[in-house]
Amino acid sequence: MKKYLCRTMLLAAALGCMATSLALAACDSVPAEHEHVYGVWQTDALASCSENGSRRHVCLVCGESEEEEIPALGHDWDGGVETKAPTCKEEGVRTETCRRCEEMRTTTIPVSPHDWEVTELMPATCLNEGEAFRVCLVCQKEETFVLPKTGHQYDYTKPLSERAATCTEDGEKVFKCMFCDDLKTETIESKGHRWKAGETDRAATCTEDGERNRTCLVCGTTEKETLGALGHSFAGEYTVDEYPTFDHEGSKSYHCTRCGAKNGETVIPKLEENVPIDYEFRILRNNGEYFSDPAMVVTVYDGEEKVAESNRSTLQNGVFTVSLNPKTYTARVTKLPDGYSAEESYTVEAGDPRCNLRVTAAPISAVPDRTTRYSLGSVMHDFKISASNTTDGNEYTLSDLLKTKKVVVLNFWATWCGPCQSEFPIINRVYQELKEEIALLAIDQSTSDDMPGVKQFAATYGLSFPMALDLVNRLQSMFGVSSIPTTVVIDGEGVVCEIHTGVLNSEDDFRSMLAPYLADNYWKAGERAKTATAVRAECIECVLPDKRERD
């Protein structure tokens, strides 16, 4: 290696000399002031671990040289070896060697901990400190030290005594320390009454409180409960109190849906010949929700003459507004989505230029094709699940279920699905509470499950609602179910209203999902146009029992 370095240095020096000679040979023609053009660096002295080296390069034009220092490399220490072991009395020594120059250095190793042998003189107790003696087996150092008191340790698995809490009084549990006779008492908070509402003595009105009896399901205590005044619930749309004519003004106001009280009374200007007014044609479902589909068309007629027709840009969110001279018109709505239908025609008067084009839905009797996909607002095709594929041995069709129930719930699951198993007790309890109003069918979508396994699963978990295998209808693929559990809510007209993917975490979650479609005013057409979200917020209290009764 050293011979190779020497040869390299000699060759570099020779080349440098040749370059210098050539440059000097041309010195006569070199200007007094010029920019140096240096050649390659030539190492004059190699740097070592502790000493600097040097190098230089020569201008190829004038031969002037420039030198530069090469910094010392510094030592490259290895990991070293322990040349003297540390003890609890003396430090140890570690010797390290430089990998380049083989210079050596020593470093100290801190003293090691004592190797104690402990003797307990007096044990610690729950309330008192103890004492111990220890001696180092290496240096023979001796010392006495305090053992901290242990504190009480209670056996919480075996109460010494226990008194259950009642609705109004706290209970308690008494535990004994496992090492002494000390006792600890834990309070069990009273549970509070679990009220069941009884008959209402006086119903609450918009402005006055009501009253009803209620009885605790646990202790039987009975008391009067005040039902707070409901407050007015004004409709979202005005009511025409007096229609305007060409001779006099009209009036409109917002009516309370419970007591009929009026609010926000407004004058309607009288009609004028050949002065157009805005006619509003609104496509509504029977539940009062605006219904929108870009393909639908609203056509307005004056007698047999067509005077206006909507298109994709003018039919916005289910409403077609057009300015016409005040008179009576008829309207038709066409090109409705599959499953929806409308009346042959609707009439609108000049005095109240709002026309509600009511559309209804019903399960589609035709067989769906393989491209059918359901989403929110879709009308379902009628399906049939045979008796041999249900846990209760009954045949189910969507149309038959809707004849007696307000809502149909489909739950997609599988026997091997852990999240499905965790939500079934929640679903089962709500089903028991609402089974007079809802139909629930749990559809096993796993190709590896069979009917005996499904029946065994239902028996193991004590489920009271019917469970089924869907071997014909392809409901899973039509809903695009990619993960389970998935819960679908279908209203009384066969329209898909909710698609919930994932676990229902509580009974209240499930009840809230069903509430708007079970509410008494869900099908009160014409009273107000509200979304299902608004119905849920307003009507959930009238659908669900008092929460305290469910706890």
KEMARVO-583130 format. One record per residue (C-alpha): residue in three letters; y, z, x. Coordinates in pm, whole numbers, padded with zeros to 5 digits, always signed. Layout:
BEGIN
ALAYZX ...
end
This chain:
BEGIN
MET+00000+00000+00000 LYS+00238+00093+00284 LYS+00154-00233+00471 TYR+00234-00430+00155 LEU+00573-00258+00120 CYS+00658-00326+00485 ARG+00574-00694+00455 THR+00785-00720+00140 MET+01081-00555+00312 LEU+01054-00784+00617 LEU+01040-01093+00398 ALA+01346-00978+00199 ALA+01536-00910+00525 ALA+01450-01254+00660 LEU+01570-01422+00344 GLY+01889-01214+00356 CYS+01954-01320+00716 MET+01903-01685+00628 ALA+02146-01656+00338 THR+02400-01481+00561 SER+02370-01751+00829 LEU+02424-02025+00575 ALA+02724-01844+00432 LEU+02877-01786+00777 ALA+02823-02147+00864 ALA+03051-02238+00579 CYS+03317-01973+00653 ASP+03561-02226+00783 SER+03586-02369+00436 VAL+03599-02036+00249 PRO+03936-01959+00085 ALA+04113-01640+00190 GLU+04074-01501-00163 HIS+03758-01579-00361 GLU+03513-01419-00606 HIS+03205-01280-00432 VAL+02869-01424-00527 TYR+02607-01167-00424 GLY+02242-01233-00358 VAL+01951-01005-00437 TRP+01952-00636-00344 GLN+01782-00542-00017 THR+01641-00189+00017 ASP+01739-00025+00344 ALA+01585+00319+00277 LEU+01350+00421-00002 ALA+01444+00725-00214 SER+01208+01023-00195 CYS+01166+01331-00414 SER+01450+01517-00242 GLU+01649+01254-00046 ASN+01854+00959-00163 GLY+01774+00604-00056 SER+02008+00305-00009 ARG+02027-00067-00070 ARG+02275-00352-00007 HIS+02343-00711-00105 VAL+02542-00990+00073 CYS+02798-01236-00063 LEU+02649-01586-00044 VAL+02995-01733+00013 CYS+03154-01518+00285 GLY+02869-01296+00403 GLU+03043-00969+00317 SER+02789-00697+00222 GLU+02805-00412-00033 GLU+02593-00095-00015 GLU+02469+00135-00298 GLU+02295+00471-00301 ILE+01953+00509-00469 PRO+01931+00861-00629 ALA+01651+01097-00520 LEU+01352+01083-00755 GLY+01297+01456-00802 HIS+00957+01624-00787 ASP+00680+01528-01029 TRP+00501+01861-01075 ASP+00145+01875-01202 GLY+00021+02136-01450 GLY-00062+02377-01168 VAL-00345+02623-01128 GLU-00351+02997-01186 THR-00376+03146-00837 LYS-00334+03507-00953 ALA-00428+03629-01299 PRO-00173+03851-01482 THR-00264+04201-01592 CYS-00093+04457-01813 LYS+00059+04603-01489 GLU+00151+04296-01281 GLU+00268+03940-01334 GLY+00040+03653-01239 VAL+00111+03349-01023 ARG+00077+02977-01095 THR+00093+02719-00812 GLU+00216+02365-00885 THR+00200+02056-00656 CYS+00426+01746-00655 ARG+00222+01434-00732 ARG+00435+01222-00490 CYS+00515+01433-00183 GLU+00256+01711-00222 GLU+00522+01981-00187 MET+00413+02307-00359 ARG+00592+02577-00560 THR+00491+02897-00739 THR+00593+03032-01081 THR+00528+03370-01239 ILE+00300+03434-01538 PRO+00424+03718-01765 VAL+00221+04038-01780 SER-00057+04036-02039 PRO-00074+04280-02340 HIS-00259+04608-02304 ASP-00627+04609-02395 TRP-00615+04911-02626 GLU-00901+05126-02739 VAL-00786+05312-03054 THR-00907+05648-03179 GLU-00794+05768-03523 LEU-00689+06133-03507 MET-00579+06178-03870 PRO-00625+05902-04133 ALA-00328+05785-04342 THR-00340+05847-04715 CYS-00158+05703-05019 LEU+00135+05944-04972 ASN+00106+06074-04609 GLU+00125+05910-04271 GLY-00168+05938-04031 GLU-00193+05967-03650 ALA-00392+05775-03387 PHE-00442+05778-03008 ARG-00495+05474-02788 VAL-00568+05412-02420 CYS-00549+05085-02222 LEU-00886+05000-02069 VAL-00713+04821-01776 CYS-00424+05043-01668 GLN-00531+05365-01842 LYS-00195+05402-02019 GLU-00217+05651-02306 GLU+00000+05697-02616 THR-00005+05850-02963 PHE+00135+05658-03261 VAL+00188+05697-03638 LEU-00031+05522-03897 PRO+00184+05417-04200 LYS+00088+05557-04539 THR-00126+05316-04739 GLY+00046+05346-05079 HIS-00149+05359-05405 GLN-00401+05087-05477 TYR-00489+05062-05846 ASP-00798+04902-05996 TYR-00636+04667-06248 THR-00973+04535-06365 LYS-01073+04868-06521 PRO-00800+05050-06718 LEU-00858+05424-06743 SER-00725+05407-07101 GLU-00567+05143-07324 ARG-00362+05136-07647 ALA-00303+04801-07814 ALA+00046+04689-07908 THR+00129+04646-08275 CYS+00390+04429-08444 THR+00661+04694-08399 GLU+00533+04938-08131 ASP+00457+04886-07764 GLY+00107+04948-07633 GLU+00005+05067-07288 LYS-00262+05053-07019 VAL-00329+05337-06770 PHE-00474+05263-06427 LYS-00605+05508-06164 CYS-00557+05480-05788 MET-00887+05399-05615 PHE-00816+05656-05339 CYS-00647+05944-05518 ASP-00586+06076-05868 ASP-00248+05910-05919 LEU-00206+05727-06251 LYS+00008+05422-06333 THR+00110+05322-06685 GLU+00192+04963-06780 THR+00369+04886-07108 ILE+00240+04612-07339 GLU+00534+04476-07537 SER+00509+04472-07914 LYS+00418+04130-08051 GLY+00661+04117-08340 HIS+00564+04019-08691 ARG+00386+03690-08762 TRP+00549+03598-09087 LYS+00399+03388-09359 ALA+00654+03262-09610 GLY+00583+03351-09970 GLU+00741+03234-10293 THR+01112+03160-10292 ASP+01303+03384-10532 ARG+01624+03189-10499 ALA+01650+02854-10323 ALA+01934+02801-10079 THR+02194+02546-10179 CYS+02456+02362-09978 THR+02703+02648-10019 GLU+02498+02959-10111 ASP+02221+03153-09936 GLY+01875+03174-10087 GLU+01607+03441-10070 ARG+01230+03456-10042 ASN+00956+03707-09970 ARG+00758+03695-09649 THR+00449+03887-09537 CYS+00328+03965-09185 LEU-00016+03812-09129 VAL-00108+04095-08888 CYS+00007+04422-09042 GLY+00081+04319-09402 THR+00446+04429-09398 THR+00648+04256-09671 GLU+01023+04198-09671 LYS+01296+03983-09817 GLU+01413+03694-09602 THR+01755+03537-09639 LEU+01758+03159-09640 GLY+02090+03043-09499 ALA+02304+02800-09695 LEU+02203+02445-09611 GLY+02550+02300-09575 HIS+02638+01959-09712 SER+02440+01658-09590 PHE+02667+01364-09649 ALA+02505+01023-09660 GLY+02563+00791-09367 GLU+02704+00528-09603 TYR+02969+00548-09868 THR+02901+00532-10241 VAL+03124+00321-10466 ASP+03257+00559-10730 GLU+03455+00291-10911 TYR+03421-00081-10845 PRO+03743-00277-10791 THR+03827-00566-11023 PHE+04094-00832-11025 ASP+04302-00592-11237 HIS+04263-00253-11071 GLU+04163-00077-10748 GLY+03830+00094-10691 SER+03730+00399-10490 LYS+03447+00503-10259 SER+03338+00826-10093 TYR+03052+00988-09903 HIS+02817+01186-10126 CYS+02610+01488-10032 THR+02245+01386-10065 ARG+02158+01728-10208 CYS+02435+01834-10446 GLY+02645+01521-10490 ALA+02967+01670-10350 LYS+03215+01407-10232 ASN+03393+01371-09902 GLY+03631+01114-09753 GLU+03734+00946-10077 THR+03895+00605-10005 VAL+04071+00346-10220 ILE+03914-00002-10245 PRO+04186-00269-10290 LYS+04168-00472-10608 LEU+04023-00822-10586 GLU+04242-01132-10558 GLU+04152-01489-10647 ASN+04082-01713-10346 VAL+04135-01424-10100 PRO+03805-01394-09908 ILE+03638-01058-09854 ASP+03362-00969-09607 TYR+03017-00971-09763 GLU+02762-00771-09566 PHE+02395-00869-09600 ARG+02174-00600-09446 ILE+01801-00632-09389 LEU+01650-00287-09441 ARG+01301-00145-09447 ASN+01204+00081-09735 ASN+01272+00386-09519 GLY+01638+00282-09491 GLU+01618+00165-09127 TYR+01791-00156-09029 PHE+01532-00423-08951 SER+01605-00680-08683 ASP+01414-00981-08559 PRO+01587-01282-08396 ALA+01377-01533-08590 MET+01482-01412-08939 VAL+01731-01612-09147 VAL+01960-01494-09431 THR+02080-01769-09670 VAL+02358-01710-09928 TYR+02390-01914-10250 ASP+02661-01964-10510 GLY+02436-02061-10798 GLU+02218-02334-10646 GLU+02469-02425-10374 LYS+02410-02289-10025 VAL+02739-02144-09897 ALA+02635-01957-09579 GLU+02336-01911-09347 SER+02278-01681-09051 ASN+02159-01779-08705 ARG+02057-01591-08392 SER+02418-01516-08298 THR+02546-01412-08643 LEU+02252-01194-08751 GLN+02319-00888-08537 ASN+02093-00581-08557 GLY+01973-00682-08902 VAL+02324-00741-09046 PHE+02479-01077-09144 THR+02852-01059-09226 VAL+03030-01356-09380 SER+03374-01399-09540 LEU+03358-01545-09896 ASN+03578-01562-10205 PRO+03512-01263-10436 LYS+03240-01345-10687 THR+02867-01293-10747 TYR+02624-01446-10495 THR+02249-01446-10436 ALA+02076-01420-10100 ARG+01730-01484-09955 VAL+01571-01369-09631 THR+01308-01592-09467 LYS+01108-01625-09145 LEU+01006-01258-09146 PRO+00757-01134-08881 ASP+00388-01121-08971 GLY+00307-00846-09218 TYR+00658-00817-09364 SER+00765-00955-09702 ALA+01084-00969-09912 GLU+01185-01027-10271 GLU+01248-01383-10386 SER+01625-01325-10399 TYR+01892-01052-10399 THR+02222-01033-10590 VAL+02554-00906-10457 GLU+02865-00835-10664 ALA+03226-00880-10559 GLY+03304-00518-10644 ASP+03055-00391-10383 PRO+03006-00667-10125 ARG+02712-00492-09958 CYS+02372-00642-10020 ASN+02061-00459-09908 LEU+01782-00707-09847 ARG+01481-00476-09874 VAL+01168-00580-09686 THR+00828-00415-09711 ALA+00517-00426-09497 ALA+00141-00402-09547 PRO-00158-00433-09312 ILE-00234-00798-09235 SER-00560-00908-09394 ALA-00619-01206-09162 VAL-00838-01154-08854 PRO-00622-01117-08539 ASP-00672-01368-08258 ARG-00747-01268-07902 THR-00380-01293-07798 THR-00261-01034-08053 ARG-00062-00750-07895 TYR+00100-00462-08083 SER+00432-00300-07994 LEU+00681-00077-08177 GLY+00767-00239-08511 SER+00449-00451-08526 VAL+00251-00457-08851 MET-00115-00393-08777 HIS-00402-00606-08896 ASP-00645-00428-09121 PHE-00941-00298-08921 LYS-01281-00157-09014 ILE-01495+00090-08821 SER-01848+00119-08957 ALA-02010+00447-09060 SER-02268+00420-08781 ASN-01988+00441-08521 THR-01814+00758-08649 THR-01899+01123-08596 ASP-01876+01207-08968 GLY-02076+00904-09086 ASN-01788+00757-09290 GLU-01653+00402-09281 TYR-01281+00368-09211 THR-01036+00086-09280 LEU-00661+00102-09221 SER-00578-00013-09575 ASP-00798+00256-09734 LEU-00650+00531-09514 LEU-00297+00430-09613 LYS-00382+00462-09984 THR-00408+00841-09957 LYS-00220+00937-09637 LYS+00142+00914-09528 VAL+00056+00853-09162 VAL-00241+00722-08962 VAL-00284+00847-08604 LEU-00504+00669-08347 ASN-00592+00856-08028 PHE-00753+00660-07743 TRP-00971+00874-07516 ALA-01304+00902-07328 THR-01557+01182-07278 TRP-01497+01188-06901 CYS-01115+01214-06935 GLY-00995+01562-06831 PRO-00642+01525-06979 CYS-00798+01413-07310 GLN-01006+01730-07316 SER-00697+01945-07253 GLU-00499+01799-07547 PHE-00777+01792-07808 PRO-00741+02163-07904 ILE-00367+02097-07967 ILE-00441+01788-08177 ASN-00716+01969-08367 ARG-00491+02259-08472 VAL-00212+02029-08594 TYR-00467+01812-08776 GLN-00603+02118-08959 GLU-00247+02201-09067 LEU-00147+01849-09181 LYS-00477+01682-09275 GLU-00369+01644-09638 GLU-00090+01411-09522 ILE-00226+01243-09209 ALA-00541+01054-09114 LEU-00650+01093-08752 LEU-00911+00879-08580 ALA-00997+00941-08212 ILE-01129+00616-08066 ASP-01345+00638-07754 GLN-01247+00337-07545 SER-01504+00386-07264 THR-01781+00126-07237 SER-02004+00389-07073 ASP-02001+00629-07373 ASP-02239+00612-07669 MET-02242+00763-08017 PRO-02478+01055-07938 GLY-02250+01149-07648 VAL-01939+01131-07866 LYS-02102+01351-08132 GLN-02208+01603-07867 PHE-01852+01606-07729 ALA-01703+01673-08074 ALA-01951+01957-08135 THR-01888+02114-07792 TYR-01513+02128-07845 GLY-01530+02215-08216 LEU-01324+01915-08325 SER-01285+01862-08700 PHE-01124+01515-08707 PRO-01340+01200-08699 MET-01416+01037-08365 ALA-01539+00681-08327 LEU-01649+00397-08106 ASP-01460+00070-08157 LEU-01714-00202-08083 VAL-01554-00482-08289 ASN-01177-00458-08338 ARG-01050-00454-07975 LEU-00779-00202-08070 GLN-00753-00080-07712 SER-00664-00425-07577 MET-00429-00506-07869 PHE-00228-00192-07787 GLY-00248-00268-07414 VAL-00394+00076-07342 SER-00409+00104-06962 SER-00431+00483-06929 ILE-00562+00762-07147 PRO-00494+00961-07349 THR-00271+00732-07558 THR-00161+00829-07910 VAL-00038+00578-08170 VAL+00143+00668-08496 ILE+00131+00419-08789 ASP+00348+00477-09094 GLY+00251+00432-09460 GLU+00317+00056-09454 GLY+00098-00010-09150 VAL+00390-00039-08905 VAL+00346+00089-08547 CYS+00614+00358-08507 GLU+00513+00556-08197 ILE+00308+00478-07884 HIS+00277+00785-07662 THR+00100+00749-07327 GLY-00010+01074-07164 VAL-00100+01426-07273 LEU+00058+01593-07576 ASN+00158+01918-07406 SER+00206+02136-07713 GLU+00158+02153-08088 ASP+00535+02123-08134 ASP+00533+01796-07935 PHE+00272+01653-08174 ARG+00444+01785-08487 SER+00778+01642-08372 MET+00620+01303-08321 LEU+00485+01302-08678 ALA+00781+01472-08849 PRO+01006+01173-08934 TYR+00722+00980-09098 LEU+00610+01278-09309 ALA+00960+01373-09425 ASP+01024+01348-09798 ASN+01323+01119-09749 TYR+01148+00875-09513 TRP+01078+00640-09803 LYS+01392+00711-10012 ALA+01526+00358-09998 GLY+01892+00302-10066 GLU+02019+00654-10004 ARG+02109+00597-09639 ALA+02028+00379-09343 LYS+01918+00596-09054 THR+01699+00557-08751 ALA+01374+00749-08717 THR+01543+00957-08446 ALA+01812+01068-08689 VAL+01552+01148-08954 ARG+01360+01355-08700 ALA+01667+01558-08608 GLU+01765+01622-08971 CYS+01430+01661-09144 ILE+01200+01830-08894 GLU+01277+02171-09046 CYS+01173+02057-09392 VAL+00844+01910-09261 LEU+00731+02182-09026 PRO+00646+02540-09127 ASP+00861+02820-08991 LYS+00791+02834-08617 ARG+00732+03205-08638 GLU+00444+03139-08874 ARG+00279+02913-08614 ASP+00312+03152-08318 
end
